[in-house]
């Protein structure tokens, strides 16, 4: 729920009415390969993903790491638009290019493709006459600046390339700012973002709120690593 705007004060600035919740479980098959499953409140998406790191940064060697990430999500909710089972699917392909510049600063560049099996192409953009596209290309940027061993500032931004998806048609690029706290066993992530979506299948196509009009939301993530 939005923190700003006219509705913020009626929901304790978003705390009383969560716009999205996601539970996920990821398992590392090897040091380079992991798989995962998750379920989101938004669109009731059930997703599966795979991540493979094929380049590894070394202290006195290659300066970057590179990982391929792929995900498939399905919405179990039927409506007129997606009543066909195939129309409920969407997919993400992403290249995660990362570099730890020093002990304080880490950066990522994330070329991303989101494909949705169904889009409504009967709606025209009021200004340029464009229509929605099944394939959306986006370029993400992320960074982390560690202030202490256990506390860091984080930020991420995704620029989506689409004539249909711009501010004149009430679509915006996703921007998030936050902090990361490590407690030894858990990692806490507290962020403020203009997107309700958590997975790429949601926040790249469907960010419809702007920081400028108070459409920013409070996000809270907890991750825990288990070793067997």
Secondary structure, DSSP 4 states (H G I P E B T S, - for coil): -BSSSTTGGGGTTTTTS-S--EEEEEEESSSSEEEEEEEESGGGEEEEEEEEEEE---TTS-S-EEEEEEEEEEE----TTT-SGGGGEEEEEEEEEEEE-SSSEEEEEEEEEEEES---TTPPPTTT-----SEEEEEEEEEEEESSSSEEEEEEEEEEE-SSSSGGGT---EEEEEEEEE-SSEEEEEEEES----SHHHHTT-----GGGT--EEEEEEEE----
